[in-house]
Amino acid sequence: MTDKIPQKGSLGGLYTGLIEAKNAFVFVVACDMPFLKSECISRLCALPGTEDVLVVENSSGIQPLHARYSQACAPIIEQMIHNNDLKIQNIANHVNLTVQIIKESLFDDIDPYRQSFMNINTPADFENARKMSSQHPPLTD
């Protein structure tokens, strides 16, 4: 599927996913997160509440591409795209959305090495992930 508003990066992909979704909420994850754990995803998605954005925060900041979004975000994201405000983190600051930020420590019992939220953006990140994988093999689901 092609993005409904092409060439708008992750925000365009999130917008397309939300308007195509059959459910009121969707879980979104980045393609550069090699150590995802299904238990972390399940726990995040099962948290009670009807916030428009449910996002995890770790030492790097919020993780907008490891988050749960409501379809109510779609018109806000569409407006952001039309305003050329493409920084996906800005969704969490939008005054018309309810946002709950979850601390990464909520997942420590199922992801003690906090691998699930790691993403690879640089060759150094890749090398770090390679080392982590040999030192701390992913826990089985």
Chimera marker file (.cmm) of the C-alpha trace (Angstrom):
<marker_set name="trace">
<marker id="1" x="0.000" y="0.000" z="0.000" r="1" g="1" b="0" radius="0.5"/>
<marker id="2" x="1.208" y="3.482" z="-0.798" r="1" g="1" b="0" radius="0.5"/>
<marker id="3" x="0.870" y="6.301" z="1.682" r="1" g="1" b="0" radius="0.5"/>
<marker id="4" x="-2.258" y="8.409" z="1.164" r="1" g="1" b="0" radius="0.5"/>
<marker id="5" x="-0.083" y="11.521" z="1.316" r="1" g="1" b="0" radius="0.5"/>
<marker id="6" x="3.207" y="10.341" z="-0.216" r="1" g="1" b="0" radius="0.5"/>
<marker id="7" x="6.730" y="11.395" z="0.685" r="1" g="1" b="0" radius="0.5"/>
<marker id="8" x="5.899" y="12.527" z="4.216" r="1" g="1" b="0" radius="0.5"/>
<marker id="9" x="8.049" y="10.000" z="6.048" r="1" g="1" b="0" radius="0.5"/>
<marker id="10" x="6.904" y="8.190" z="9.158" r="1" g="1" b="0" radius="0.5"/>
<marker id="11" x="4.099" y="10.666" z="9.751" r="1" g="1" b="0" radius="0.5"/>
<marker id="12" x="2.621" y="9.893" z="6.330" r="1" g="1" b="0" radius="0.5"/>
<marker id="13" x="2.821" y="6.180" z="7.075" r="1" g="1" b="0" radius="0.5"/>
<marker id="14" x="1.144" y="6.621" z="10.450" r="1" g="1" b="0" radius="0.5"/>
<marker id="15" x="-1.612" y="8.707" z="8.865" r="1" g="1" b="0" radius="0.5"/>
<marker id="16" x="-2.255" y="6.060" z="6.212" r="1" g="1" b="0" radius="0.5"/>
<marker id="17" x="-2.309" y="3.292" z="8.808" r="1" g="1" b="0" radius="0.5"/>
<marker id="18" x="-4.806" y="5.152" z="10.964" r="1" g="1" b="0" radius="0.5"/>
<marker id="19" x="-7.253" y="5.966" z="8.194" r="1" g="1" b="0" radius="0.5"/>
<marker id="20" x="-7.088" y="2.398" z="6.866" r="1" g="1" b="0" radius="0.5"/>
<marker id="21" x="-7.415" y="0.765" z="10.301" r="1" g="1" b="0" radius="0.5"/>
<marker id="22" x="-10.503" y="-1.264" z="11.113" r="1" g="1" b="0" radius="0.5"/>
<marker id="23" x="-10.067" y="-0.755" z="14.873" r="1" g="1" b="0" radius="0.5"/>
<marker id="24" x="-10.314" y="2.355" z="17.026" r="1" g="1" b="0" radius="0.5"/>
<marker id="25" x="-6.698" y="1.912" z="18.183" r="1" g="1" b="0" radius="0.5"/>
<marker id="26" x="-3.587" y="0.768" z="16.356" r="1" g="1" b="0" radius="0.5"/>
<marker id="27" x="-0.134" y="-0.221" z="17.538" r="1" g="1" b="0" radius="0.5"/>
<marker id="28" x="2.686" y="1.280" z="15.495" r="1" g="1" b="0" radius="0.5"/>
<marker id="29" x="6.305" y="0.180" z="15.481" r="1" g="1" b="0" radius="0.5"/>
<marker id="30" x="9.391" y="1.262" z="13.557" r="1" g="1" b="0" radius="0.5"/>
<marker id="31" x="10.982" y="-1.103" z="11.082" r="1" g="1" b="0" radius="0.5"/>
<marker id="32" x="14.426" y="-0.589" z="12.656" r="1" g="1" b="0" radius="0.5"/>
<marker id="33" x="13.674" y="-2.213" z="16.040" r="1" g="1" b="0" radius="0.5"/>
<marker id="34" x="15.269" y="-5.663" z="15.860" r="1" g="1" b="0" radius="0.5"/>
<marker id="35" x="14.509" y="-6.854" z="19.405" r="1" g="1" b="0" radius="0.5"/>
<marker id="36" x="10.741" y="-6.400" z="19.630" r="1" g="1" b="0" radius="0.5"/>
<marker id="37" x="9.043" y="-8.520" z="22.255" r="1" g="1" b="0" radius="0.5"/>
<marker id="38" x="5.449" y="-9.549" z="21.783" r="1" g="1" b="0" radius="0.5"/>
<marker id="39" x="4.869" y="-9.362" z="25.545" r="1" g="1" b="0" radius="0.5"/>
<marker id="40" x="5.849" y="-5.669" z="25.564" r="1" g="1" b="0" radius="0.5"/>
<marker id="41" x="3.499" y="-4.953" z="22.682" r="1" g="1" b="0" radius="0.5"/>
<marker id="42" x="0.672" y="-6.888" z="24.348" r="1" g="1" b="0" radius="0.5"/>
<marker id="43" x="1.184" y="-5.120" z="27.661" r="1" g="1" b="0" radius="0.5"/>
<marker id="44" x="1.212" y="-1.675" z="26.062" r="1" g="1" b="0" radius="0.5"/>
<marker id="45" x="-1.894" y="-2.381" z="24.003" r="1" g="1" b="0" radius="0.5"/>
<marker id="46" x="-3.748" y="-3.868" z="26.980" r="1" g="1" b="0" radius="0.5"/>
<marker id="47" x="-3.214" y="-0.858" z="29.238" r="1" g="1" b="0" radius="0.5"/>
<marker id="48" x="-6.547" y="0.634" z="30.242" r="1" g="1" b="0" radius="0.5"/>
<marker id="49" x="-7.552" y="4.043" z="29.052" r="1" g="1" b="0" radius="0.5"/>
<marker id="50" x="-8.780" y="5.784" z="25.974" r="1" g="1" b="0" radius="0.5"/>
<marker id="51" x="-5.950" y="8.251" z="25.459" r="1" g="1" b="0" radius="0.5"/>
<marker id="52" x="-5.349" y="9.212" z="21.850" r="1" g="1" b="0" radius="0.5"/>
<marker id="53" x="-1.636" y="8.479" z="22.204" r="1" g="1" b="0" radius="0.5"/>
<marker id="54" x="-0.047" y="5.942" z="24.529" r="1" g="1" b="0" radius="0.5"/>
<marker id="55" x="3.717" y="6.176" z="24.121" r="1" g="1" b="0" radius="0.5"/>
<marker id="56" x="6.768" y="4.798" z="25.908" r="1" g="1" b="0" radius="0.5"/>
<marker id="57" x="9.514" y="7.069" z="27.186" r="1" g="1" b="0" radius="0.5"/>
<marker id="58" x="13.058" y="5.881" z="27.740" r="1" g="1" b="0" radius="0.5"/>
<marker id="59" x="16.404" y="7.610" z="28.273" r="1" g="1" b="0" radius="0.5"/>
<marker id="60" x="16.351" y="8.735" z="24.611" r="1" g="1" b="0" radius="0.5"/>
<marker id="61" x="12.940" y="10.371" z="24.958" r="1" g="1" b="0" radius="0.5"/>
<marker id="62" x="9.524" y="9.276" z="23.798" r="1" g="1" b="0" radius="0.5"/>
<marker id="63" x="9.286" y="6.436" z="21.298" r="1" g="1" b="0" radius="0.5"/>
<marker id="64" x="6.501" y="7.520" z="18.912" r="1" g="1" b="0" radius="0.5"/>
<marker id="65" x="7.122" y="4.513" z="16.708" r="1" g="1" b="0" radius="0.5"/>
<marker id="66" x="6.492" y="2.045" z="19.516" r="1" g="1" b="0" radius="0.5"/>
<marker id="67" x="3.123" y="3.379" z="20.557" r="1" g="1" b="0" radius="0.5"/>
<marker id="68" x="-0.643" y="2.985" z="20.492" r="1" g="1" b="0" radius="0.5"/>
<marker id="69" x="-2.683" y="5.588" z="18.593" r="1" g="1" b="0" radius="0.5"/>
<marker id="70" x="-6.411" y="6.214" z="18.297" r="1" g="1" b="0" radius="0.5"/>
<marker id="71" x="-8.055" y="7.040" z="15.005" r="1" g="1" b="0" radius="0.5"/>
<marker id="72" x="-8.799" y="10.471" z="16.502" r="1" g="1" b="0" radius="0.5"/>
<marker id="73" x="-5.155" y="11.285" z="15.690" r="1" g="1" b="0" radius="0.5"/>
<marker id="74" x="-5.728" y="11.060" z="11.920" r="1" g="1" b="0" radius="0.5"/>
<marker id="75" x="-7.149" y="14.570" z="11.352" r="1" g="1" b="0" radius="0.5"/>
<marker id="76" x="-4.472" y="16.083" z="13.596" r="1" g="1" b="0" radius="0.5"/>
<marker id="77" x="-1.743" y="14.251" z="11.677" r="1" g="1" b="0" radius="0.5"/>
<marker id="78" x="-3.284" y="15.311" z="8.372" r="1" g="1" b="0" radius="0.5"/>
<marker id="79" x="-3.129" y="18.944" z="9.520" r="1" g="1" b="0" radius="0.5"/>
<marker id="80" x="0.478" y="18.491" z="10.676" r="1" g="1" b="0" radius="0.5"/>
<marker id="81" x="1.371" y="17.131" z="7.243" r="1" g="1" b="0" radius="0.5"/>
<marker id="82" x="-0.329" y="20.045" z="5.472" r="1" g="1" b="0" radius="0.5"/>
<marker id="83" x="1.597" y="22.426" z="7.770" r="1" g="1" b="0" radius="0.5"/>
<marker id="84" x="4.803" y="20.557" z="6.863" r="1" g="1" b="0" radius="0.5"/>
<marker id="85" x="5.262" y="19.711" z="10.557" r="1" g="1" b="0" radius="0.5"/>
<marker id="86" x="6.625" y="16.218" z="9.919" r="1" g="1" b="0" radius="0.5"/>
<marker id="87" x="8.354" y="15.541" z="13.229" r="1" g="1" b="0" radius="0.5"/>
<marker id="88" x="6.399" y="12.572" z="14.538" r="1" g="1" b="0" radius="0.5"/>
<marker id="89" x="7.312" y="13.360" z="18.164" r="1" g="1" b="0" radius="0.5"/>
<marker id="90" x="5.196" y="16.520" z="17.909" r="1" g="1" b="0" radius="0.5"/>
<marker id="91" x="2.021" y="14.442" z="18.035" r="1" g="1" b="0" radius="0.5"/>
<marker id="92" x="2.580" y="13.929" z="21.758" r="1" g="1" b="0" radius="0.5"/>
<marker id="93" x="2.529" y="17.709" z="22.301" r="1" g="1" b="0" radius="0.5"/>
<marker id="94" x="-0.641" y="18.466" z="20.386" r="1" g="1" b="0" radius="0.5"/>
<marker id="95" x="-3.181" y="20.275" z="22.562" r="1" g="1" b="0" radius="0.5"/>
<marker id="96" x="-6.184" y="18.522" z="20.999" r="1" g="1" b="0" radius="0.5"/>
<marker id="97" x="-4.959" y="15.007" z="21.798" r="1" g="1" b="0" radius="0.5"/>
<marker id="98" x="-4.885" y="13.146" z="25.077" r="1" g="1" b="0" radius="0.5"/>
<marker id="99" x="-1.495" y="11.589" z="25.688" r="1" g="1" b="0" radius="0.5"/>
<marker id="100" x="-0.238" y="9.140" z="28.275" r="1" g="1" b="0" radius="0.5"/>
<marker id="101" x="3.507" y="8.620" z="28.574" r="1" g="1" b="0" radius="0.5"/>
<marker id="102" x="4.546" y="5.236" z="29.947" r="1" g="1" b="0" radius="0.5"/>
<marker id="103" x="7.951" y="4.731" z="31.523" r="1" g="1" b="0" radius="0.5"/>
<marker id="104" x="10.090" y="2.012" z="29.975" r="1" g="1" b="0" radius="0.5"/>
<marker id="105" x="10.542" y="0.486" z="33.429" r="1" g="1" b="0" radius="0.5"/>
<marker id="106" x="6.977" y="-0.886" z="33.178" r="1" g="1" b="0" radius="0.5"/>
<marker id="107" x="8.465" y="-3.610" z="30.968" r="1" g="1" b="0" radius="0.5"/>
<marker id="108" x="11.546" y="-4.478" z="33.035" r="1" g="1" b="0" radius="0.5"/>
<marker id="109" x="10.122" y="-7.823" z="34.170" r="1" g="1" b="0" radius="0.5"/>
<marker id="110" x="9.699" y="-9.008" z="30.566" r="1" g="1" b="0" radius="0.5"/>
<marker id="111" x="12.508" y="-7.027" z="28.921" r="1" g="1" b="0" radius="0.5"/>
<marker id="112" x="15.200" y="-6.585" z="31.590" r="1" g="1" b="0" radius="0.5"/>
<marker id="113" x="17.835" y="-5.481" z="29.083" r="1" g="1" b="0" radius="0.5"/>
<marker id="114" x="15.403" y="-2.993" z="27.490" r="1" g="1" b="0" radius="0.5"/>
<marker id="115" x="16.057" y="-4.330" z="24.040" r="1" g="1" b="0" radius="0.5"/>
<marker id="116" x="12.514" y="-3.947" z="22.737" r="1" g="1" b="0" radius="0.5"/>
<marker id="117" x="12.774" y="-0.172" z="22.409" r="1" g="1" b="0" radius="0.5"/>
<marker id="118" x="16.199" y="-0.080" z="20.784" r="1" g="1" b="0" radius="0.5"/>
<marker id="119" x="16.329" y="1.095" z="17.200" r="1" g="1" b="0" radius="0.5"/>
<marker id="120" x="19.131" y="1.103" z="14.684" r="1" g="1" b="0" radius="0.5"/>
<marker id="121" x="19.815" y="4.378" z="12.912" r="1" g="1" b="0" radius="0.5"/>
<marker id="122" x="23.595" y="4.394" z="12.478" r="1" g="1" b="0" radius="0.5"/>
<marker id="123" x="26.433" y="1.927" z="11.906" r="1" g="1" b="0" radius="0.5"/>
<marker id="124" x="27.350" y="2.402" z="15.590" r="1" g="1" b="0" radius="0.5"/>
<marker id="125" x="23.786" y="1.444" z="16.600" r="1" g="1" b="0" radius="0.5"/>
<marker id="126" x="24.080" y="-1.659" z="14.432" r="1" g="1" b="0" radius="0.5"/>
<marker id="127" x="27.364" y="-2.635" z="16.070" r="1" g="1" b="0" radius="0.5"/>
<marker id="128" x="25.868" y="-2.069" z="19.521" r="1" g="1" b="0" radius="0.5"/>
<marker id="129" x="22.865" y="-4.256" z="18.606" r="1" g="1" b="0" radius="0.5"/>
<marker id="130" x="25.175" y="-6.983" z="17.353" r="1" g="1" b="0" radius="0.5"/>
<marker id="131" x="27.101" y="-6.937" z="20.632" r="1" g="1" b="0" radius="0.5"/>
<marker id="132" x="23.890" y="-6.872" z="22.684" r="1" g="1" b="0" radius="0.5"/>
<marker id="133" x="22.534" y="-9.841" z="20.819" r="1" g="1" b="0" radius="0.5"/>
<marker id="134" x="25.588" y="-11.932" z="21.630" r="1" g="1" b="0" radius="0.5"/>
<marker id="135" x="25.775" y="-10.795" z="25.284" r="1" g="1" b="0" radius="0.5"/>
<marker id="136" x="22.064" y="-10.877" z="26.025" r="1" g="1" b="0" radius="0.5"/>
<marker id="137" x="20.233" y="-13.124" z="23.602" r="1" g="1" b="0" radius="0.5"/>
<marker id="138" x="16.597" y="-12.058" z="23.243" r="1" g="1" b="0" radius="0.5"/>
<marker id="139" x="14.319" y="-13.710" z="25.766" r="1" g="1" b="0" radius="0.5"/>
<marker id="140" x="11.927" y="-16.118" z="24.165" r="1" g="1" b="0" radius="0.5"/>
<marker id="141" x="8.263" y="-15.202" z="23.888" r="1" g="1" b="0" radius="0.5"/>
<link id1="1" id2="2" r="1" g="1" b="0" radius="0.2"/>
<link id1="2" id2="3" r="1" g="1" b="0" radius="0.2"/>
<link id1="3" id2="4" r="1" g="1" b="0" radius="0.2"/>
<link id1="4" id2="5" r="1" g="1" b="0" radius="0.2"/>
<link id1="5" id2="6" r="1" g="1" b="0" radius="0.2"/>
<link id1="6" id2="7" r="1" g="1" b="0" radius="0.2"/>
<link id1="7" id2="8" r="1" g="1" b="0" radius="0.2"/>
<link id1="8" id2="9" r="1" g="1" b="0" radius="0.2"/>
<link id1="9" id2="10" r="1" g="1" b="0" radius="0.2"/>
<link id1="10" id2="11" r="1" g="1" b="0" radius="0.2"/>
<link id1="11" id2="12" r="1" g="1" b="0" radius="0.2"/>
<link id1="12" id2="13" r="1" g="1" b="0" radius="0.2"/>
<link id1="13" id2="14" r="1" g="1" b="0" radius="0.2"/>
<link id1="14" id2="15" r="1" g="1" b="0" radius="0.2"/>
<link id1="15" id2="16" r="1" g="1" b="0" radius="0.2"/>
<link id1="16" id2="17" r="1" g="1" b="0" radius="0.2"/>
<link id1="17" id2="18" r="1" g="1" b="0" radius="0.2"/>
<link id1="18" id2="19" r="1" g="1" b="0" radius="0.2"/>
<link id1="19" id2="20" r="1" g="1" b="0" radius="0.2"/>
<link id1="20" id2="21" r="1" g="1" b="0" radius="0.2"/>
<link id1="21" id2="22" r="1" g="1" b="0" radius="0.2"/>
<link id1="22" id2="23" r="1" g="1" b="0" radius="0.2"/>
<link id1="23" id2="24" r="1" g="1" b="0" radius="0.2"/>
<link id1="24" id2="25" r="1" g="1" b="0" radius="0.2"/>
<link id1="25" id2="26" r="1" g="1" b="0" radius="0.2"/>
<link id1="26" id2="27" r="1" g="1" b="0" radius="0.2"/>
<link id1="27" id2="28" r="1" g="1" b="0" radius="0.2"/>
<link id1="28" id2="29" r="1" g="1" b="0" radius="0.2"/>
<link id1="29" id2="30" r="1" g="1" b="0" radius="0.2"/>
<link id1="30" id2="31" r="1" g="1" b="0" radius="0.2"/>
<link id1="31" id2="32" r="1" g="1" b="0" radius="0.2"/>
<link id1="32" id2="33" r="1" g="1" b="0" radius="0.2"/>
<link id1="33" id2="34" r="1" g="1" b="0" radius="0.2"/>
<link id1="34" id2="35" r="1" g="1" b="0" radius="0.2"/>
<link id1="35" id2="36" r="1" g="1" b="0" radius="0.2"/>
<link id1="36" id2="37" r="1" g="1" b="0" radius="0.2"/>
<link id1="37" id2="38" r="1" g="1" b="0" radius="0.2"/>
<link id1="38" id2="39" r="1" g="1" b="0" radius="0.2"/>
<link id1="39" id2="40" r="1" g="1" b="0" radius="0.2"/>
<link id1="40" id2="41" r="1" g="1" b="0" radius="0.2"/>
<link id1="41" id2="42" r="1" g="1" b="0" radius="0.2"/>
<link id1="42" id2="43" r="1" g="1" b="0" radius="0.2"/>
<link id1="43" id2="44" r="1" g="1" b="0" radius="0.2"/>
<link id1="44" id2="45" r="1" g="1" b="0" radius="0.2"/>
<link id1="45" id2="46" r="1" g="1" b="0" radius="0.2"/>
<link id1="46" id2="47" r="1" g="1" b="0" radius="0.2"/>
<link id1="47" id2="48" r="1" g="1" b="0" radius="0.2"/>
<link id1="48" id2="49" r="1" g="1" b="0" radius="0.2"/>
<link id1="49" id2="50" r="1" g="1" b="0" radius="0.2"/>
<link id1="50" id2="51" r="1" g="1" b="0" radius="0.2"/>
<link id1="51" id2="52" r="1" g="1" b="0" radius="0.2"/>
<link id1="52" id2="53" r="1" g="1" b="0" radius="0.2"/>
<link id1="53" id2="54" r="1" g="1" b="0" radius="0.2"/>
<link id1="54" id2="55" r="1" g="1" b="0" radius="0.2"/>
<link id1="55" id2="56" r="1" g="1" b="0" radius="0.2"/>
<link id1="56" id2="57" r="1" g="1" b="0" radius="0.2"/>
<link id1="57" id2="58" r="1" g="1" b="0" radius="0.2"/>
<link id1="58" id2="59" r="1" g="1" b="0" radius="0.2"/>
<link id1="59" id2="60" r="1" g="1" b="0" radius="0.2"/>
<link id1="60" id2="61" r="1" g="1" b="0" radius="0.2"/>
<link id1="61" id2="62" r="1" g="1" b="0" radius="0.2"/>
<link id1="62" id2="63" r="1" g="1" b="0" radius="0.2"/>
<link id1="63" id2="64" r="1" g="1" b="0" radius="0.2"/>
<link id1="64" id2="65" r="1" g="1" b="0" radius="0.2"/>
<link id1="65" id2="66" r="1" g="1" b="0" radius="0.2"/>
<link id1="66" id2="67" r="1" g="1" b="0" radius="0.2"/>
<link id1="67" id2="68" r="1" g="1" b="0" radius="0.2"/>
<link id1="68" id2="69" r="1" g="1" b="0" radius="0.2"/>
<link id1="69" id2="70" r="1" g="1" b="0" radius="0.2"/>
<link id1="70" id2="71" r="1" g="1" b="0" radius="0.2"/>
<link id1="71" id2="72" r="1" g="1" b="0" radius="0.2"/>
<link id1="72" id2="73" r="1" g="1" b="0" radius="0.2"/>
<link id1="73" id2="74" r="1" g="1" b="0" radius="0.2"/>
<link id1="74" id2="75" r="1" g="1" b="0" radius="0.2"/>
<link id1="75" id2="76" r="1" g="1" b="0" radius="0.2"/>
<link id1="76" id2="77" r="1" g="1" b="0" radius="0.2"/>
<link id1="77" id2="78" r="1" g="1" b="0" radius="0.2"/>
<link id1="78" id2="79" r="1" g="1" b="0" radius="0.2"/>
<link id1="79" id2="80" r="1" g="1" b="0" radius="0.2"/>
<link id1="80" id2="81" r="1" g="1" b="0" radius="0.2"/>
<link id1="81" id2="82" r="1" g="1" b="0" radius="0.2"/>
<link id1="82" id2="83" r="1" g="1" b="0" radius="0.2"/>
<link id1="83" id2="84" r="1" g="1" b="0" radius="0.2"/>
<link id1="84" id2="85" r="1" g="1" b="0" radius="0.2"/>
<link id1="85" id2="86" r="1" g="1" b="0" radius="0.2"/>
<link id1="86" id2="87" r="1" g="1" b="0" radius="0.2"/>
<link id1="87" id2="88" r="1" g="1" b="0" radius="0.2"/>
<link id1="88" id2="89" r="1" g="1" b="0" radius="0.2"/>
<link id1="89" id2="90" r="1" g="1" b="0" radius="0.2"/>
<link id1="90" id2="91" r="1" g="1" b="0" radius="0.2"/>
<link id1="91" id2="92" r="1" g="1" b="0" radius="0.2"/>
<link id1="92" id2="93" r="1" g="1" b="0" radius="0.2"/>
<link id1="93" id2="94" r="1" g="1" b="0" radius="0.2"/>
<link id1="94" id2="95" r="1" g="1" b="0" radius="0.2"/>
<link id1="95" id2="96" r="1" g="1" b="0" radius="0.2"/>
<link id1="96" id2="97" r="1" g="1" b="0" radius="0.2"/>
<link id1="97" id2="98" r="1" g="1" b="0" radius="0.2"/>
<link id1="98" id2="99" r="1" g="1" b="0" radius="0.2"/>
<link id1="99" id2="100" r="1" g="1" b="0" radius="0.2"/>
<link id1="100" id2="101" r="1" g="1" b="0" radius="0.2"/>
<link id1="101" id2="102" r="1" g="1" b="0" radius="0.2"/>
<link id1="102" id2="103" r="1" g="1" b="0" radius="0.2"/>
<link id1="103" id2="104" r="1" g="1" b="0" radius="0.2"/>
<link id1="104" id2="105" r="1" g="1" b="0" radius="0.2"/>
<link id1="105" id2="106" r="1" g="1" b="0" radius="0.2"/>
<link id1="106" id2="107" r="1" g="1" b="0" radius="0.2"/>
<link id1="107" id2="108" r="1" g="1" b="0" radius="0.2"/>
<link id1="108" id2="109" r="1" g="1" b="0" radius="0.2"/>
<link id1="109" id2="110" r="1" g="1" b="0" radius="0.2"/>
<link id1="110" id2="111" r="1" g="1" b="0" radius="0.2"/>
<link id1="111" id2="112" r="1" g="1" b="0" radius="0.2"/>
<link id1="112" id2="113" r="1" g="1" b="0" radius="0.2"/>
<link id1="113" id2="114" r="1" g="1" b="0" radius="0.2"/>
<link id1="114" id2="115" r="1" g="1" b="0" radius="0.2"/>
<link id1="115" id2="116" r="1" g="1" b="0" radius="0.2"/>
<link id1="116" id2="117" r="1" g="1" b="0" radius="0.2"/>
<link id1="117" id2="118" r="1" g="1" b="0" radius="0.2"/>
<link id1="118" id2="119" r="1" g="1" b="0" radius="0.2"/>
<link id1="119" id2="120" r="1" g="1" b="0" radius="0.2"/>
<link id1="120" id2="121" r="1" g="1" b="0" radius="0.2"/>
<link id1="121" id2="122" r="1" g="1" b="0" radius="0.2"/>
<link id1="122" id2="123" r="1" g="1" b="0" radius="0.2"/>
<link id1="123" id2="124" r="1" g="1" b="0" radius="0.2"/>
<link id1="124" id2="125" r="1" g="1" b="0" radius="0.2"/>
<link id1="125" id2="126" r="1" g="1" b="0" radius="0.2"/>
<link id1="126" id2="127" r="1" g="1" b="0" radius="0.2"/>
<link id1="127" id2="128" r="1" g="1" b="0" radius="0.2"/>
<link id1="128" id2="129" r="1" g="1" b="0" radius="0.2"/>
<link id1="129" id2="130" r="1" g="1" b="0" radius="0.2"/>
<link id1="130" id2="131" r="1" g="1" b="0" radius="0.2"/>
<link id1="131" id2="132" r="1" g="1" b="0" radius="0.2"/>
<link id1="132" id2="133" r="1" g="1" b="0" radius="0.2"/>
<link id1="133" id2="134" r="1" g="1" b="0" radius="0.2"/>
<link id1="134" id2="135" r="1" g="1" b="0" radius="0.2"/>
<link id1="135" id2="136" r="1" g="1" b="0" radius="0.2"/>
<link id1="136" id2="137" r="1" g="1" b="0" radius="0.2"/>
<link id1="137" id2="138" r="1" g="1" b="0" radius="0.2"/>
<link id1="138" id2="139" r="1" g="1" b="0" radius="0.2"/>
<link id1="139" id2="140" r="1" g="1" b="0" radius="0.2"/>
<link id1="140" id2="141" r="1" g="1" b="0" radius="0.2"/>
</marker_set>
